[in-house]
Amino acid sequence: LGYEGEAALEHLLGVVLANLVDQEGVRPRDIVVLTPSRREKSALRTRGTAGRFVLSEEPGEGEILAATIHSFKGLESKVVVLAEIGERHDEDLEQYLYVGASRARAGLIVLAAEPVAARLREMTGASGP
């Protein structure tokens, strides 16, 4: 899914998480949000929230684990949300997608800034936002 700007990303992630939990019945502990950037360079992880959800490196009850793609290498989760994939990550896009996507056991959602999202849709033959 594509977005433009940090506020739109935070809103979109909140909607995605709410849909996963409320509509799909996924437990928050079965979701991980992975970003390419360390906490101090990640707007999402610095903010620590997305909609009504708390993003945490050490999640408590009802919170969502948030980590870097690199730090989650070798681990897995039922649902992985790759977020904050922006143009500055274009050079390593395929590596981020491979490492991040291979962490998902049942579901993968990618939140990428436009025009990276457009490039991903083109690469995969997908249509839509």
Salt bridges, closest charged atoms under 4 A:
ASP22 OD1 - ARG52 NH2 2.74
ASP30 OD2 - ARG27 NH2 2.87
GLU40 OE2 - ARG38 NE 2.63
GLU57 OE2 - ARG39 NE 3.39
GLU57 OE2 - ARG45 NH2 3.18
ASP90 OD1 - ARG119 NH1 2.46
GLU114 OE2 - ARG121 NH2 3.22
